[in-house]
């Protein structure tokens, strides 16, 4: 019984050690790749709109509310029409 318990504990320690070593190597590799990518492709600098001109909602990537409401309304109507056909 003592041999079985000792073998189980050693197997547990080897397994946990392997996981710690693997995760450490994974973090090191990820940091290295991140630095390598940032060296060749630096982060994009956001552009500032010219003075006197406000940025339009579509230029910022945010859809305006009217477009969003129209798309949602069309989707609900199509869903209801499809449900009626079934």
C-alpha distances in whole Angstrom, upper triangle without the diagonal:
4,5,5,6,9,10,11,12,14,15,17,19,20,21,23,24,26,27,29,30,32,33,35,36,37,39,41,42,43,45,47,48,49,51,52,54,56,57,59,59,60,60,63,65,67,70,72,75,79,81,82,80,77,75,75,72,71,71,68,66,67,68,71,71,74,72,69,70,72,69,67,70,70,67,67,70,68,65,68,70,67,66,69,69,66
4,5,5,6,8,10,11,12,14,15,16,18,20,21,22,24,26,27,28,30,32,33,35,36,38,39,40,42,44,45,46,48,50,51,52,54,55,57,58,58,58,62,64,65,69,71,74,78,79,81,79,77,74,74,71,71,71,68,66,66,68,71,71,74,72,69,70,72,69,67,71,71,67,68,71,69,66,69,71,68,67,70,71,68
4,5,5,6,9,10,10,12,14,15,16,18,20,21,22,24,26,27,28,30,31,33,34,36,37,39,40,42,43,45,46,48,49,51,52,54,56,56,57,57,60,63,64,68,70,73,77,79,81,79,76,73,73,70,70,70,67,65,65,68,71,71,73,71,68,70,72,69,67,70,70,67,67,70,69,66,68,70,67,66,70,70,67
4,5,5,6,9,10,10,12,14,15,16,18,20,21,23,24,26,27,29,30,32,33,35,36,37,39,41,42,43,45,47,48,49,51,53,54,55,55,55,58,61,62,66,68,71,75,77,79,76,74,71,71,68,67,67,64,62,63,65,68,68,70,68,65,67,69,66,64,67,67,63,64,67,65,62,65,67,64,63,66,66,63
4,5,5,6,9,10,10,12,14,15,16,18,20,21,23,24,26,27,29,30,31,33,35,36,37,39,41,42,43,45,46,48,49,51,53,53,54,54,57,59,60,64,66,69,73,75,76,74,72,69,69,66,66,66,63,61,61,63,66,66,69,67,64,65,67,64,62,66,66,62,63,66,64,61,64,66,63,62,66,66,63
4,5,5,6,9,10,11,12,14,15,16,18,20,21,22,24,26,27,29,30,32,33,34,36,38,39,40,42,44,45,46,48,50,51,52,53,53,56,58,60,64,66,69,72,74,76,74,71,69,69,66,66,66,63,61,61,64,66,67,69,68,65,66,68,65,64,67,67,64,64,67,66,63,66,68,65,64,68,68,65
4,5,5,6,9,10,11,12,14,15,16,18,20,21,22,24,26,27,28,30,32,33,34,36,37,39,40,42,43,45,46,48,50,50,51,51,54,57,59,62,65,68,71,73,75,73,70,67,68,65,64,64,61,59,60,62,65,65,68,66,63,65,67,64,62,65,65,62,62,66,64,61,64,66,63,62,66,66,63
4,6,5,6,9,10,10,12,14,15,17,18,20,21,23,24,26,27,29,30,31,33,35,36,37,39,41,42,43,45,47,48,49,49,49,52,55,56,60,62,65,69,71,73,70,68,65,65,62,62,61,58,57,57,59,62,62,65,63,60,62,64,60,59,62,62,58,59,62,61,58,60,63,60,59,62,63,60
4,5,5,6,9,10,11,12,14,15,16,18,20,21,22,24,26,27,29,30,31,33,35,36,37,39,41,42,43,45,47,47,48,48,51,53,55,59,61,64,67,69,71,69,66,64,64,61,61,60,57,56,56,59,61,62,64,63,60,62,64,60,59,62,62,59,59,63,61,59,61,63,61,60,64,64,61
4,5,5,6,9,10,10,12,14,15,16,18,20,21,22,24,26,27,28,30,32,33,34,36,38,39,40,42,43,45,46,47,47,50,53,54,58,60,64,67,69,71,69,66,64,64,61,61,60,57,56,57,59,62,62,65,63,60,62,64,61,60,63,63,60,61,64,62,60,62,65,62,61,65,65,62
4,5,5,6,9,10,10,12,14,15,16,18,20,21,22,24,26,27,28,30,31,33,34,36,37,39,41,42,44,44,45,45,48,51,53,56,59,62,65,67,69,67,65,62,62,59,59,58,55,53,54,56,60,60,63,61,58,60,62,58,57,60,60,57,58,61,59,56,59,61,58,58,62,62,59
4,6,5,6,8,10,11,12,14,15,17,18,20,21,23,24,26,27,29,30,31,33,35,36,37,39,41,42,43,43,43,46,49,50,54,56,59,63,65,67,65,62,59,59,57,56,56,53,51,52,54,57,57,60,58,55,57,59,56,54,58,58,55,55,59,57,54,57,59,57,56,60,60,57
4,5,5,6,8,10,10,12,14,15,16,18,20,21,22,24,26,27,28,30,31,33,34,36,37,39,41,42,42,42,45,48,49,53,55,59,62,64,66,64,62,59,59,57,56,56,53,51,52,54,57,58,61,59,56,58,60,57,56,59,59,56,57,60,59,56,59,61,59,58,62,62,60
4,6,5,6,9,10,10,12,14,15,16,18,20,21,22,24,26,27,28,30,32,33,34,36,38,39,40,41,41,44,47,49,53,55,58,62,64,66,64,61,58,59,56,56,55,52,51,52,54,57,58,61,59,56,58,60,57,55,59,59,56,57,60,58,56,59,61,58,58,62,62,59
4,5,5,6,9,10,11,12,14,15,16,18,20,21,22,24,26,27,28,30,31,33,35,36,38,38,39,39,42,45,47,50,53,56,59,61,63,61,59,56,56,53,53,52,50,48,49,51,54,55,57,55,52,55,56,53,52,55,55,52,53,56,55,52,55,57,54,54,58,58,55
4,5,5,6,9,10,11,12,14,15,17,18,20,21,23,24,26,27,29,30,32,33,35,37,37,37,37,41,43,45,48,51,54,57,59,61,59,57,54,54,52,51,51,48,46,47,49,52,53,56,54,51,53,55,52,51,54,55,51,52,56,54,52,55,57,54,54,58,58,56
4,5,5,6,9,10,11,12,14,15,17,18,20,21,23,24,26,27,29,30,32,33,35,36,36,37,40,43,44,48,50,54,57,59,61,59,57,54,55,52,52,51,48,47,48,50,54,54,57,55,53,55,57,54,53,56,57,53,54,58,56,54,57,59,57,56,60,60,58
4,6,5,6,9,10,11,12,14,15,16,18,20,21,22,24,26,27,28,30,32,33,34,35,35,39,41,43,47,49,53,56,58,60,58,56,53,54,51,50,50,47,45,46,49,52,53,56,54,51,54,55,52,51,55,55,51,53,56,54,52,55,57,55,54,58,58,56
4,5,5,6,8,10,10,12,14,15,16,18,20,21,22,24,26,27,28,30,32,32,33,33,36,39,40,44,47,50,53,55,57,55,53,50,50,48,47,46,44,42,43,46,49,49,52,50,48,50,52,49,48,51,51,48,49,53,51,49,52,54,51,51,55,55,53
4,5,5,6,9,10,11,12,14,15,17,18,20,21,23,24,26,27,29,31,31,32,32,35,37,39,43,45,49,52,54,56,54,52,49,50,47,47,46,43,42,43,46,49,50,53,51,48,51,52,49,48,52,52,49,51,54,53,50,54,56,53,53,57,57,55
4,6,5,6,9,10,11,12,14,16,17,18,20,21,23,24,26,27,29,30,31,31,35,37,39,43,46,49,52,54,57,55,53,50,50,48,48,47,44,42,44,47,50,51,54,52,49,52,54,51,50,54,54,51,52,56,54,52,55,57,55,55,59,59,57
4,5,5,6,9,10,10,12,14,15,16,18,20,21,22,24,26,27,28,29,29,33,35,37,41,44,47,50,52,55,53,51,47,48,46,45,44,41,40,41,44,47,48,51,49,47,49,51,48,47,51,51,48,49,52,51,49,52,54,51,52,55,55,54
4,5,5,6,9,10,10,12,14,15,16,18,20,21,22,24,26,26,27,27,30,33,35,38,41,44,47,49,52,50,47,44,45,43,42,41,39,37,38,41,44,45,48,46,44,47,48,45,44,48,48,45,47,50,49,47,50,52,50,50,54,54,52
4,5,5,6,9,10,11,12,14,15,17,18,20,21,23,25,26,26,26,30,32,34,38,41,44,47,49,52,50,48,45,46,44,43,42,39,38,40,43,46,47,50,48,46,49,50,47,47,50,51,48,49,53,51,50,53,55,53,53,57,57,55
4,5,5,6,9,10,10,12,14,15,16,18,20,21,23,24,25,26,29,32,34,38,40,44,47,49,52,50,48,45,46,44,43,42,39,38,40,43,46,47,50,48,46,49,50,47,47,51,51,48,50,53,51,50,53,55,53,53,57,57,55
4,5,5,6,9,10,11,12,14,15,16,18,20,21,22,23,23,27,29,31,35,38,41,44,47,49,47,45,42,43,41,40,38,36,35,36,39,42,44,47,44,42,45,47,44,43,47,47,44,46,49,47,46,49,51,49,49,53,53,52
4,5,5,6,9,10,10,12,14,15,16,18,20,21,21,21,25,27,29,33,36,39,42,44,47,45,43,40,41,39,38,37,34,33,35,38,41,42,45,43,41,44,46,43,43,46,47,44,46,49,48,46,50,52,49,50,54,54,53
4,5,5,6,9,10,11,12,14,15,17,19,20,20,21,25,27,30,33,36,39,42,45,47,46,44,41,42,41,40,38,36,35,37,40,43,45,48,46,44,47,48,46,45,49,49,47,49,52,50,49,53,54,52,53,57,57,56
4,5,5,6,9,10,10,12,14,15,17,18,19,20,24,26,29,32,35,39,42,44,47,45,43,40,41,40,38,37,35,33,36,39,42,44,46,44,42,46,47,44,44,48,47,45,47,50,49,47,51,52,50,51,55,55,54
4,5,5,6,9,10,11,12,14,16,16,17,17,21,24,26,29,32,35,39,41,44,42,40,37,38,36,35,33,31,30,32,35,38,40,43,41,39,42,43,40,40,44,44,42,44,47,45,44,48,49,47,48,52,52,51
4,6,5,6,9,10,11,12,15,15,15,16,20,22,24,28,31,34,37,39,42,40,39,36,37,36,35,33,31,30,32,35,39,41,43,41,40,43,45,42,42,46,46,43,46,49,47,46,50,52,50,51,54,55,54
4,5,5,6,9,10,11,13,14,15,16,20,23,26,29,32,35,38,41,43,42,40,37,39,38,37,35,32,32,34,37,41,43,46,43,42,45,46,44,44,48,48,45,48,51,49,48,52,53,52,53,56,56,55
4,5,5,6,9,10,11,12,13,15,18,21,24,27,30,33,36,39,42,40,38,35,36,35,34,32,30,29,32,35,38,40,43,40,39,42,44,41,41,45,45,42,45,48,46,45,49,50,48,50,53,53,52
4,5,5,6,9,10,10,11,12,15,18,21,24,27,30,33,36,38,37,35,32,33,32,31,29,27,26,29,32,35,37,40,38,36,40,41,39,39,43,43,41,43,46,45,44,48,49,47,49,52,52,52
4,5,5,6,9,10,10,12,15,18,21,24,27,30,33,36,39,37,36,33,35,34,33,30,28,28,31,34,37,40,42,40,39,43,44,41,42,46,46,44,46,49,48,47,51,52,51,52,56,56,55
4,6,5,7,9,10,13,16,19,22,25,28,31,34,37,40,38,37,34,35,35,33,31,29,29,32,35,38,41,43,41,40,43,44,42,43,46,46,44,47,50,48,48,51,52,51,52,56,56,55
4,5,5,6,8,10,13,16,19,22,25,28,31,34,37,35,34,31,32,31,30,27,26,25,28,31,35,37,40,37,36,40,41,38,39,43,42,41,43,46,45,44,48,49,47,49,52,52,52
4,6,5,5,7,11,13,16,19,23,26,29,31,34,32,31,29,30,30,29,26,24,24,27,31,34,36,39,37,36,39,41,38,39,43,43,41,44,46,45,45,49,50,49,50,53,54,53
4,6,6,10,13,15,18,21,24,28,30,33,36,34,34,31,33,32,31,29,27,27,30,34,37,39,42,40,39,43,44,41,43,46,46,44,47,50,48,48,52,53,52,53,57,57,57
4,6,10,12,15,18,21,24,27,29,32,35,34,33,30,32,32,30,27,26,26,30,33,36,39,41,38,38,42,42,40,41,45,44,43,46,48,47,47,51,52,50,52,55,55,55
4,7,9,12,15,17,21,24,26,29,32,30,30,27,28,28,26,24,23,22,26,29,32,35,37,35,34,38,39,36,38,41,41,40,43,45,44,44,47,48,47,49,52,52,52
4,6,9,12,15,18,22,24,27,30,28,27,25,27,26,25,22,21,22,25,28,31,34,36,34,34,37,38,36,38,41,41,40,43,45,44,44,48,49,48,50,53,53,53
4,6,9,13,16,19,22,24,27,25,24,22,23,23,22,19,18,18,21,25,28,30,33,31,30,34,35,33,34,38,38,37,40,42,41,42,45,46,45,47,50,51,51
4,6,9,13,16,18,21,24,22,21,18,20,20,19,16,15,16,19,22,25,28,30,28,28,32,33,31,33,36,36,35,38,40,40,40,43,45,44,46,49,49,50
4,6,9,13,15,18,21,19,19,16,19,19,19,16,14,16,19,22,24,28,30,29,28,32,33,32,33,37,37,36,39,41,41,42,45,46,46,47,50,51,51
4,7,10,13,15,18,16,15,13,15,16,16,12,11,13,16,19,21,24,27,25,25,29,30,29,30,34,34,34,36,39,39,39,42,44,43,45,48,49,49
4,7,9,12,15,13,13,11,13,15,15,11,11,13,16,19,21,24,26,25,25,29,30,29,31,34,34,34,37,39,39,40,43,44,44,46,49,49,50
4,7,9,12,10,10,9,12,14,15,12,11,14,16,19,20,23,26,25,26,29,30,30,31,34,35,35,38,40,40,41,44,45,45,47,50,50,52
4,7,9,7,7,6,10,12,13,10,11,14,16,18,18,22,24,23,24,27,28,28,30,33,33,34,37,38,39,40,43,44,44,46,48,49,51
4,6,6,8,9,12,15,16,13,14,18,19,21,21,24,26,26,27,30,31,31,33,35,36,37,40,41,42,43,46,47,47,49,51,52,54
4,6,8,10,13,17,18,16,16,20,21,23,22,25,27,27,29,31,32,33,35,37,38,39,41,43,43,45,47,48,49,51,53,54,56
4,7,10,12,16,18,16,17,20,21,22,21,24,25,26,27,29,30,31,33,35,36,38,39,41,42,44,46,47,48,50,51,53,55
4,6,9,12,14,12,13,17,17,18,18,21,22,22,24,26,27,28,30,32,33,34,36,38,39,40,42,43,44,46,48,49,51
4,6,9,12,10,11,14,14,15,14,17,19,19,21,23,24,25,27,29,30,31,33,35,36,37,39,41,42,43,45,47,48
4,6,8,6,7,10,11,13,12,16,17,17,19,21,22,23,25,27,28,29,31,33,33,35,37,38,39,41,43,44,46
4,5,5,7,9,9,10,9,13,14,14,15,18,19,19,21,23,24,25,28,29,30,31,34,35,36,38,39,41,42
4,5,5,7,5,6,6,10,11,11,12,15,16,16,18,20,21,22,24,26,27,28,30,32,33,34,36,38,39
4,5,5,6,6,7,11,12,10,12,15,15,15,17,20,20,21,24,25,25,27,29,30,31,33,35,36,38
4,5,8,9,10,14,16,14,15,19,19,19,21,24,24,24,27,29,29,30,33,34,34,37,39,39,41
4,6,8,10,14,16,15,15,18,20,19,21,23,24,24,27,29,29,30,33,34,34,36,39,40,41
4,6,9,13,15,13,13,16,17,16,18,21,21,21,24,26,26,27,30,31,31,33,35,36,37
4,6,9,12,10,10,13,15,14,15,18,19,19,21,24,24,25,27,29,29,31,33,35,36
4,7,8,7,7,10,11,11,12,15,16,16,19,21,21,22,25,26,27,28,31,32,33
4,6,6,6,9,10,11,13,15,16,17,19,20,22,23,25,26,27,29,31,32,34
4,5,5,6,9,10,10,12,14,15,16,18,20,21,22,24,26,27,29,30,32
4,5,5,6,9,10,11,12,14,15,17,18,20,21,23,24,26,27,29,31
4,5,5,6,9,10,11,12,14,15,17,18,20,21,23,24,26,27,29
4,5,5,6,9,10,11,12,14,15,17,18,20,21,23,25,26,28
4,6,5,6,9,10,11,12,14,15,16,18,20,21,23,25,26
4,6,5,6,9,10,11,12,14,16,16,18,20,21,23,25
4,5,5,6,9,10,11,12,14,15,17,18,20,21,23
4,5,5,6,9,10,11,12,14,15,17,19,20,22
4,5,5,6,9,10,11,12,14,15,17,19,21
4,6,5,6,9,10,10,12,14,15,17,19
4,5,5,6,9,10,11,12,14,16,17
4,5,5,6,9,10,11,12,14,16
4,5,5,6,9,10,11,13,15
4,5,5,6,9,10,11,13
4,5,5,6,9,10,11
4,5,5,6,9,10
4,5,5,6,9
4,5,5,7
4,5,5
4,6
4
